């Protein structure tokens, strides 16, 4: 992390004031790494009747087969009670199920205990979700992750913290930044303009856990700002994994050297050969930085593999899954190794970033940027179209 001391550094909660808890499913089966399996799970639920359907569904205090709930914003899932549903599966969407683990979700409000509709309303191709990570004993990894898809509360392992969207409205409009912050920073670092993505990039590489929450030291030094933003923009591109696919230099790119088995059960790492071993399957070269990459004290590659291979209870919808290891999982694994390796390569530069001419929270208060007005901590009004309520009724706006 950047070499700074804990002082009156601004808090992330003030710089990005609007935050929401991540969606919580309440049941594991509506999400998974294979979209076809989700459709098969839905079909199995639709074929079941009476007590069998209820058992497969997994009722909670928040959701049962007779719950009446509105549709998810921007999605076409049904709003009739599940006890009498017989329609096709809503088209699965990409979500971040756990750190660096993009999976699929059936986007149906009836299946999700706490969907956080305010996040769905602002989820589009322009959005970036910043996810706070639970502090853990070393090695803990980055305190913040960024993703282009909606993040969920992980079903197992460290719980994700608050989600802070970069934009308060669809279309990349109204940055979720303290009002006046970008103008303040542009003046201090002598820039014509500071883009919200510049601020986010800076936050990703300088944020640190502190006694008051996640702290973000700021700078008035143009060179320091430029260097930090450059590092952060690259980290952001790697975390979002959109646009051009990241690649390691030729000769360092991971490849499958020995075919992966149909149903691997064990993941190991050979540091001497820089090889990732899935039973007798072999992927190399895998840099040590990728293997050792942790988030919240958990090794990312171990957790990613476990979520695809852990046994499920027979007779449950979670047990509906691919019979053999799909080829696309291998492609995703190779890309994940690449992303983790490139992020690990950025760490020495991040650690060597000394924040000069530091700006404090008091400086922001003097400039009128802080304290943040309470309206900035609440979601913006983005209800510019009808949203379907329970049983097909339309919500009154």
N, C-alpha and C positions, 0 to 999 in steps of 0.2 A: 504494500500500500504506500501511497505518497508519504514522504517524511515530513509529518506535521505533528504538532502536539495538540492534545485536547484543550480547547479554550472556548471562546465564544463563537465557535463555528456555527453557521446556520444549520438548521435541521432540515432534512428531506421533507418532513411533514409540513414545513412552512414554504419550501421552494416549490413543491408539487402538492398543493393543499388538498385536492380532492382525492379521496381514496375509498376503496370498497373492499370488503372481504371477498376472497375468491369464491366462485360457485362451489357448492357442496352437493354432491350427488345423493348421498344417503344409501346408495346401493351401487355395487361395482359393475354390474353387467351392461348398463347402457354405454359404457366406454371401453375401448380396447384398441390394440395395435393393428387390428385387421377389420376393415370396413365390411367385407363380405360376412364375417362372423356376426357382426352386429345385426345385419339384416336377417340372418338365420335365427338369431336369438329372438328378434321381434316376431318372426313367423311362428316360432315355437310358442311364444306367449299368446299369440292370437289363436292358435289351434287349441290351447288349453281352455278348460271351462271350470267354473265354480271354484272349489277349494284348490284345485291344481293351478289355476291361473294366479290365485292369490299367493300361493307358496312360491311360484316362480318369480312373481313380481317383487316380493320382499317389502311388505308394507312397513311404514314407520309412522310416527306421530304426525309427520308433515305430509305424507303422501300415502294414500290407499287407492284401491281400484275405484272407489267412489268419490275421490277428491274432485272438486270443481275448480279448475284453475284457468287463467287466461293463456293465450298463446304466447310463445316467446317472440319478442320484438324482431321483426324482419324474417321470421321463419313461418313455414306453412304447416307445422304440425297441428294435429287435431286438438279440439278443446272439449269434446264430449267425454263423458266419464269412461275410464278404461275398462270398467266392468262389461261394457257392451261394445267396445271398439273392435272393428274387424278389418280396418283399412290397411293399406301398404305401409311399410316402414318409411318414416321421414328420411330423406337423404342424409347420411352421416356427414358431419363437418369436422374439420381438423381442429384440434385443441392441444394445449400443452398440459399433459396429464401429470407430469413431474418434471424436475429440472432437466432440460435438454431432451425430453422424451415427448415428441409429438405423436399423438394417437388420434383416434376417431371417437366421435360422440353422436348418439342419436339425439338430435336437437328437439326434444319434446318436453315441454314444461311439466307434463304429468309424471315424468320419470325422475325429476330433479327436485330434491328437497328444498334447496335454496339456490335458485338460478341467477340471482342478481340481474334482473332485467335492465337496470341502468347501464351495465357493462355491455349487454347485447345490443343496446340502442346505439352505442358509439363504436361497435366493432366493424371495421371495414378495412380496405386495402391500405388506407393511410395511417391507421392506428398503430401505436406501439404501447404495449402494456409493460410497465415496470413492476416486478414482483419482488417484494422484500423476502429475504430468506431468514429462517430461524437461526440465530447464533448458536454455534456448537463449539465443543472443544476442538483444538487443532487435530487434523487439518480440516478447516471449515469451508474454504473457498470464498467466492465473491459474495458480498452481502446483498447484491442486487442482480437480477436477471432481467433481460428484455426479450419480448416475444411479439411476433406479428399476429399470433392467434390467441384466442381466449384461454387464459390459464385456469386450471381447476385446482381445488384442494386435493393434494395427493392422497390416495386411499391408505397408503402405508408410509412409514418413514417420517422424516421431519415435516411438520406442517408449514405450508407457505404462509407468509405474512400478508400484509395489505397489498392490494393491486392499485397502482396509480397510472391511469391512462395518460398518455402524453397530450391528447386532445379531448376537450369536453364536448365537442359536437362532431358528427360525422363529416367526412370530407376534409379532415385535417384542419378544422376550424376551431378557434378559441383555445390556445394552448392551456394546459393545466399547469400553469406556472404562476407564481405570485405576481399580481398585476404590477407592471412597471419593472419587472426583473430584467427582461431582455434589454430595455432601454438603459437601465442602470449599468448593466455589464458592458454594453456597447460603448458607453461614455468612459468607463473606467479602463477598458482595454484598447481604446482608440480605434474602434471598428465602426465602419459605416452601418453595419447591421449585425445583430446576433440572432441566428436562427434558433427556433425551439429545439431542433435536432442537435445543434451545437451545445446547448445547455444540457440536454440529455446525455450526449457523449461525455461531457465533462463530469457529470454526476456519476456515470458508470465507472469511471476510472479513479475517482477521488473519494467516493463514499466510503465510510468506515463506521463500524459499530461504536457507539459512545454511551456514556452513562445516562444521557437524556434521550437516546434513540439514535437513529442513523444520522450521522453528521456529514456535511458536505462543505469542506473548506473551499473558499472562492479566492480568486486572485485578481489583482489589478495590473499584473505584469503581462504585456502583450505576448512576449515570447513563451512564457509559461502557459498562458491561455491557449495559444495556437498549438503547442505541443500536446497539451492535455486533450484538446478537442480532436486532434488528429488520431490519437490513440483510442479515444472513446468512439469516434465514428467507425473505426475498424472493428472494435469490439462489438458495437451495435450491429454492424453488417453480419458478423459471424453469428451472433446470437439470434438474429431475426431469420437468417437462412432463407432470404428471399432474393430474387434476382439471379445473377450468375452464381453457380455453385462454387464454393471455395475449393481450392486445390493446393496440395503441398507441392514443392518443387519436384521435378522429375527425379526418379531414383529414391524419393522419400514417400511416394504415394503408397498407401496400403492396398494390397491385393490379396485375394484368396489364393494361397499357395497349396493348400490341400483341401479338397472338398469338405464342406460342412456336412455333418450327419443329418439324417432326416429329423431326428429329435434330440438335439444336444441337451445335456443335463448339467454339465460342469463348465465353468469359465475359469481359465488360469492364464497367467502371464509369465513368459520367459524373458527376463530382463537381458540376459546375455544375447539372445537371438532377436530381441525386440519383436516378439511374436505373441499374438493373442491366440490362445488355444481353446476351441470349443469342442471338447472331447478330442477326437482325432483330427478335427478340422483345424486349419491354421490360417491366420491372417497376419501378414507382415509387409513392411516394417510398421510397427506401432510404437511411436516414441513414448518414453517413460512419462513425459508430461501429460500425455493423453490418458494413460493408465492410472496415473496418480491424481487425476483431476477429481476433486471433491466439491460437493455443495452441501452445506449443512452437516458436515462431518460424514457424509455418505459418498462412497466412490461411485461416480456417475455410471461408468460402464458396468459395474457389478449390478447396480439397481436396474439399469435398462435391460440387461439380460434376464434377471430374475423375474421381471414383470412379464416376460414372454415365455418362461419355461416353468414357473412354479405350478404345481398341480392344483387343480380346482376340484371342489367337492362334486362327485358324480351326481347327476340328476339336476344340477343347477344350471342356470343360463350361462354362468361364467365358464362352465365346462364345454360350451359350444365354441370351439376354436379350431384353428387349422390343425389337421392331423399330422402335418409335417411342416418343417421350417420353410416359410415362403421365400422366394428369391428376393422379393422387394425388401424383406427384413435385412438381408445381407447388404443390399445397396444402402439402406438407411444406416446400418452399422458402420460401413466404410465412410459415409459422410460424417457421422457422429465422431468417429476417430479423428477425422481431418479437422473438424471444428474445434474439438478439445485440444488437439495438438497446436493449432494456430493460436488459440486463446492462451495456452500455456506459454507460448513464445512471447506473448505480449507482457507477461508478468514482470520480467526484469525491468522493462522500460517503465511500467506502471510504478513499481517499487522505487525506481530511481527518479521519479518525478517529484521534485521539491517545489512546494507551493510558495512562491515568493510574493512579497507585497500582499499579504493576506488581507482579505476583507472579512469583517466579522458581522455577526448578527446586529451589533450596535450600529455598524455602518449602514446596514439596510434599514434599520429603524430611523436613523437620522435622515436618510434619503426618502423616507415615507413608503418604502416598499413593504416593510413590516410595521405593525402587525397586519396580517392578511385579513381582509374583510370576510365575515362569516359566510357570505354568499359564495365565495370562491371555494369553500369546503363542501358545498353541496352540489349535486349534479345539475347541469344546465337543463333548461326545458327544451327537449328535442322532439316532443310529441307533435310532429307536423303531419301525421297521418293516422288513420284509425288503426287501433290494435284490437284484435279479436279477443273478447272476454270468454268466460266459461260458457259452455254449451252454445257457442256460436254467436253470443251477444257481442256487440261492439262496445268497447270502452268509451265512455263519454269523456271528451277532452276538455 
